[in-house]
Every structure is written in structure tokens, then in C-alpha cells.
Amino acid sequence: MVFLRFALKGGGSIVQGMSEPFYARGLHFTCRRCSRCCRFEPGFVFLSEEDLDVFTGGLGLKKTVFIERYCREVPINGNLRLSLKEKPNLDCIFWEEGGCRAYLYRPLQCRSYPFWHSNLVSPQRWDALKSSCPGVGKGRLHSREEIELFLRKRDEEPLINRR
């Protein structure tokens, strides 16, 4: 479904379309720190400048050292996008027994999971996540506003392109 959001004077908005998004009343999710989203499969964790600042500040590293040690460049549409490296077994470079060793500094992509555009296209897509993520559909209720804040932040926080 396509929704058009129109800003109103005074800061409100209206949504035009056949109905509101399926998550209008919020969605339940609590990270169980099971690490299923961090391990066993290939993938990219793309970084923004803000992500890089948080990581380097939290780990006490210079950007050049952090990038050399923990990042790789991935060709995407003629650009080289900065992503976290993976270990040979496909685990995230920051995953170790017991979980993420950089959990407090993890990038927006990790912090906002599962509230990604691709997971919110339909209730069926959301429900399909339950088979791979034990926190989906359980735990804390995240409001529509909170979910849309994650979506907006991802749209507004550009990812690092190196060329």
C-alpha cells in the first residue's frame, strides 16, 4: 500500500491512503540478544558518519584505525560503501561468545532492527520474521511514532560512500 503523508500547520500530519499502516497501533518486540541476526549468514552492516563517531568514541579508536581493523568497502551502484567486516564463519566482526562486544556502540542498522522498511511492507512480512527472531511479536510495545522515527532516521542519516 502507498501512503501519502501531508504536514499540517502546527506540526501534525495526516496520512492519505486506503488505510493506516498495519503497525499503526504499534508492534511488540524485545531483543533477546540471541545473536541470530549477527551470525551464520552473509550480510552487510553499513555505517553512517554518526555510526562511525559512536563506534570510535566508544572504543577509543581513531577513525582510520577503526576502519582498517573492522571495516570493508562494498561496491554498490558505482560507489564503495563502508560496512563492518565478517569473520570467516560469517559472524559479525563484533560477535563473540556471549553476544556483541560493541552492543552499546552498535550502528543504527543494528539498533533499529527489526524496524526496517523491508520488514514493514506488510503484516505478512513482519510475521515471517518470527521464524528467525524470537523477539518479534513479544515483549515491549513500540509505538507507531517510535517505529517511524527509526525509519526516518535511516532515511536522513546518509551511509558512508568512499567514492
Secondary structure, 3 states (H helix, E strand, C coil): CCCEEEECCCCCEEEECCCCCCCCCCEEECCCCCCCCCCCCCCCCECEHHHHHHHHHHHCCCHHHHHHHHEEEEEECCEEEEEECECCCCCECCEECCEECCHHHCCHHHHCCCCCHHHCCCHHHHHHHHHCCCCEEEEEEECHHHHHHHHHHHHHCCECECC
